[in-house]
């Protein structure tokens, strides 16, 4: 069965530090990977996507993909209290995505 | 860009009645839309994939006669919960697929359904 796994957390990080969120996937055929942020009671918001091995940076966010090890990560630099949310990892081929259960991130002032 | 709206944002209905939820892509055309359900403190659960002009594809365990999906245009998909019961109370979220090299999904704000 195709799975995407995330540690449910909560992951507690001091304000200003780097938050590191990880995700592993089972389907080697997966080509595209996505990170979504979901605030409590709200719908998911796309943060980043990545489909090539290596790093992809966008502002304070860096997504990392290692297809050989089948893991994806999201780094958040200079963490802010507003980054406190649940982060969902999803991966798949074309539009068929498998979703992780999410990691709850808490940024402590 | 890539804005998706959903209406209504919340609805309360009586058991046995039907409720229709609309999902619109405002600034792009979406041949494919998705409907999810999310219970409190749980992850997203894909209910069905909606393709413009064709029948929706339902996930295993989702009753197609209870959750009617129509995708009549490139910007609108609707979900009708028929004969709603209290156990159908949930957060329903649609997403629209921005087709291209990476197939990002953009989510609507969600509809909170409460069945009394």
Interface residues (C-beta under 8 A of the other chain):
Chain A: X32 X34 X36 X42 X43 X44 X45 X46 X49 X51 X88 X94 X95 X97 X99 X100 X101 X102
Chain B: X32 X42 X43 X44 X46 X49 X93 X97 X99 X101 X102 X103 X104 X105 X106 X107 X108 X109 X110
